[in-house]
Amino acid sequence: MGLLDDFSEDEILEEEEEEEKLEEIEEEHKGLLLECDNPQDSVTTGSDIDYRVTVINDTGEDQPLEVKAHLIYSTEEEERIPWQVKLLHKESFSKSDKIITENIELEDGEEEIIPVKVHAPEGANYGEKLEVVIDVTSEKDTLVSDSITLITTARPAVVAVKTQIGQEKNVADYIYSLSQRTSLKVFSILAPKPVRGYVFLEVMSPQELDEAIGNMRKAKGVVEGETELNEIEHFLAPKLAVEGIVEGDIVELSAGPFKGEKARVTQIDESNDEITVELFEATVPIPVTVRGDHVRVLEKEEE
């Protein structure tokens, strides 16, 4: 037998060993499987969140299954308001010592969606968590099972309060004062000047806020629905005075010793919100650095 023949036999043996290993791995992965795209999420108080848990039967045979769910709270029983959980459209439950059960049947290779709805109650505290533990077990063999935990966290809501035009700051001040002397949980207040007739707030309970300002004539109530952060985030960072100014622009200085002078922009420093200009009337072109809000653009540089 030659060297090439020996090499071929070795290759065949290696391939057979690899196939055996793959078969072993496949055998290890056979069973029941629970999957969820977003097992951890957050929700505002008084709102619902829906989870879609997929049960996959990869046992090699049809299976009658028992699905169970129980709750784990992050706070002690006497310190919290119960959350509501509904499994497979059954009656909702809220007690951590209760286990809710449902029976389903899956053919081999079949999968089924288990809907789980979690309701965060009004009065839930910031950061409070609820874990919903889902177990699925074969009724033929209790060793064939799987488990998944869904974690929901209570978070503040960003809402808008409609106000009388020109009363935005007064309403913001009133709500801040209210939060200092009552149980109303307000984390931040934003009354941007460009937005007239609205104040934005980050609160744990929009319903409680709406009730708290119900008798205030300058406020017209909480706008229904949550405000997306990307709608107001541009108000959170102050706009640079040099924004929109480019090198070559003709400007007029509005403050300082050269007030009223015209100049051309030669450099822009966004980090310090300053620009460098050269005065038109100067005998010798000397660079002068001024604040961005101390100039008025007269003529834009042609592109």
Number of C-alpha atoms within 10 A of each C-alpha: 5 6 8 9 10 10 11 11 12 12 12 11 12 12 12 12 12 12 12 12 12 12 11 11 11 10 12 9 11 13 18 21 20 21 15 16 9 12 16 13 15 17 17 24 25 17 12 15 15 14 19 17 20 16 21 20 24 19 18 12 11 16 21 14 23 17 21 17 22 20 23 15 18 13 13 7 11 7 9 15 15 20 22 18 26 18 22 15 11 13 10 17 18 18 16 17 9 11 14 18 16 13 13 12 16 17 15 15 13 13 17 15 15 18 15 21 17 25 21 27 19 18 17 23 21 15 13 16 21 24 20 22 16 23 18 24 20 23 15 11 11 11 10 16 18 18 16 18 19 19 18 21 20 23 22 22 22 22 24 23 22 20 23 15 12 13 16 25 18 15 23 22 13 15 19 18 11 17 16 11 8 9 9 19 21 20 14 12 19 17 20 15 13 7 12 15 20 27 23 22 25 20 23 25 24 29 14 16 22 16 11 16 19 13 11 12 11 18 25 17 19 23 15 11 11 14 16 11 11 8 8 14 9 10 15 9 8 7 10 14 16 20 11 8 20 17 15 17 17 23 22 19 22 15 14 10 8 14 12 14 16 21 25 22 23 17 17 19 13 13 8 11 16 20 25 20 25 19 22 14 10 10 7 9 11 12 16 14 16 17 17 21 15 17 24 15 17 13 12 14 13 6 4
